[in-house]
Amino acid sequence: AQAIYDSAQIYRDIDRRSRRTGEKDAAQNAREQARNLLLRIVLLYSQARFSPLPQLAHLDLAELSLIEDDKQKAIKTLSELAEQYKDEPYANYAKAIIMLQQNKSNDARVLLKQAQKVEGVDRRLADRIVAQLKSVGAAP
């Protein structure tokens, strides 16, 4: 599962670089490759022993949807994450991103702060929380 996730991250990096340099086809192809790998994690490795990879895969899938301006698909993916992992900080983060997509910054800020207070949060989630708090004008 970790190797699949790492491969997806390589494709996400290729997508970012390709978008920066204006290579739309390469970016689209890299997003598709990343999406396929991330979906594999969500579908095949959702057991607790693989945590936090399935949760992170959901977040990555939602981010890919937002890059492609597919807000509804992103919200659906984040809602699935929030429901499936409702007792984890990933759920609050997912709900916060949904709130941001609905222009509810104050509600999002509260949820992000709650997610940030959890001890032992995975660094990849913690980094996302800090970035989102900065984006809503809250001190991390």
C-alpha positions as CSV (number, residue, x, y, z in Angstrom):
1,A,0.0,0.0,0.0
2,Q,2.8,2.4,0.8
3,A,4.5,1.8,-2.5
4,I,1.2,2.5,-4.3
5,Y,0.8,5.7,-2.3
6,D,4.3,6.8,-3.0
7,S,3.8,6.2,-6.7
8,A,0.7,8.3,-6.7
9,Q,2.7,11.1,-5.0
10,I,5.2,10.9,-7.8
11,Y,2.4,11.4,-10.4
12,R,1.0,14.3,-8.3
13,D,4.5,15.9,-8.5
14,I,4.6,15.4,-12.2
15,D,1.1,17.0,-12.5
16,R,2.2,20.1,-10.5
17,R,5.4,20.5,-12.6
18,S,3.5,20.0,-15.8
19,R,0.8,22.5,-14.9
20,R,3.5,25.1,-14.0
21,T,5.2,24.7,-17.3
22,G,1.9,24.7,-19.3
23,E,2.0,21.1,-20.3
24,K,-1.7,20.4,-20.0
25,D,-1.7,16.9,-21.6
26,A,1.1,15.7,-19.4
27,A,-0.6,17.1,-16.3
28,Q,-3.9,15.5,-17.2
29,N,-2.2,12.1,-17.8
30,A,-0.3,12.4,-14.5
31,R,-3.5,13.2,-12.6
32,E,-5.2,10.2,-14.2
33,Q,-2.3,7.9,-13.1
34,A,-2.4,9.3,-9.6
35,R,-6.2,9.0,-9.4
36,N,-6.0,5.3,-10.5
37,L,-3.4,4.5,-7.8
38,L,-5.2,6.4,-5.1
39,L,-8.5,4.7,-5.9
40,R,-6.7,1.4,-5.6
41,I,-5.7,2.3,-2.0
42,V,-9.2,3.5,-1.1
43,L,-10.8,0.3,-2.5
44,L,-8.3,-2.3,-1.5
45,Y,-6.5,-1.0,1.6
46,S,-9.2,0.6,3.8
47,Q,-8.4,-1.6,6.8
48,A,-7.1,0.0,10.0
49,R,-3.7,-1.6,9.6
50,F,-3.1,0.5,6.5
51,S,-3.9,3.8,8.2
52,P,-3.4,6.6,7.4
53,L,-2.9,5.7,3.7
54,P,-6.6,5.3,2.8
55,Q,-7.5,8.6,4.6
56,L,-4.7,10.4,2.8
57,A,-5.7,8.8,-0.5
58,H,-9.2,10.3,0.0
59,L,-7.7,13.7,0.6
60,D,-5.5,13.4,-2.5
61,L,-8.5,12.3,-4.6
62,A,-10.5,15.3,-3.4
63,E,-7.6,17.7,-4.2
64,L,-7.3,16.2,-7.7
65,S,-11.0,16.9,-8.2
66,L,-10.6,20.5,-7.0
67,I,-7.7,21.0,-9.4
68,E,-10.1,19.9,-12.2
69,D,-12.8,22.3,-10.9
70,D,-15.0,19.4,-10.0
71,K,-16.3,20.7,-6.7
72,Q,-19.1,18.1,-6.4
73,K,-16.8,15.2,-6.9
74,A,-14.4,16.6,-4.3
75,I,-17.3,17.1,-1.8
76,K,-18.5,13.6,-2.4
77,T,-15.0,12.1,-1.7
78,L,-14.6,14.2,1.4
79,S,-18.0,13.2,2.7
80,E,-17.1,9.6,2.2
81,L,-13.9,10.2,4.2
82,A,-15.8,12.0,7.0
83,E,-18.3,9.2,7.2
84,Q,-15.9,6.3,7.0
85,Y,-13.4,7.7,9.5
86,K,-15.7,9.8,11.6
87,D,-13.8,9.4,14.9
88,E,-10.5,10.6,13.4
89,P,-9.1,14.1,12.8
90,Y,-9.3,13.3,9.1
91,A,-13.1,13.6,9.4
92,N,-12.9,17.1,10.9
93,Y,-10.4,18.1,8.2
94,A,-12.6,16.7,5.4
95,K,-15.7,18.5,6.9
96,A,-13.6,21.7,7.1
97,I,-12.7,21.5,3.4
98,I,-16.3,20.9,2.5
99,M,-17.2,24.0,4.5
100,L,-14.6,26.0,2.7
101,Q,-16.0,24.9,-0.7
102,Q,-19.4,26.2,0.6
103,N,-17.8,29.5,1.6
104,K,-18.3,28.8,5.3
105,S,-14.9,30.0,6.5
106,N,-15.8,30.4,10.2
107,D,-17.2,26.9,10.5
108,A,-14.2,25.5,8.6
109,R,-11.8,27.4,11.0
110,V,-13.5,25.7,14.0
111,L,-13.2,22.2,12.5
112,L,-9.6,22.8,11.5
113,K,-8.7,24.0,15.0
114,Q,-10.3,20.8,16.4
115,A,-8.3,18.6,14.0
116,Q,-5.2,20.4,14.9
117,K,-5.6,19.8,18.7
118,V,-5.5,16.0,18.3
119,E,-2.2,14.5,19.6
120,G,-0.1,12.5,17.2
121,V,-1.7,13.6,14.0
122,D,0.2,12.4,10.9
123,R,2.6,15.0,9.6
124,R,0.9,15.0,6.1
125,L,-2.4,15.9,7.7
126,A,-0.9,18.4,10.1
127,D,0.8,20.2,7.2
128,R,-2.6,20.4,5.3
129,I,-4.3,21.7,8.5
130,V,-1.7,24.5,8.9
131,A,-2.0,25.4,5.2
132,Q,-5.8,25.6,5.4
133,L,-5.7,27.6,8.6
134,K,-3.4,30.1,6.9
135,S,-5.7,30.3,3.9
136,V,-8.7,31.3,6.2
137,G,-6.6,33.8,8.0
138,A,-6.2,31.9,11.2
139,A,-2.9,31.6,13.1
140,P,-1.9,27.9,13.0
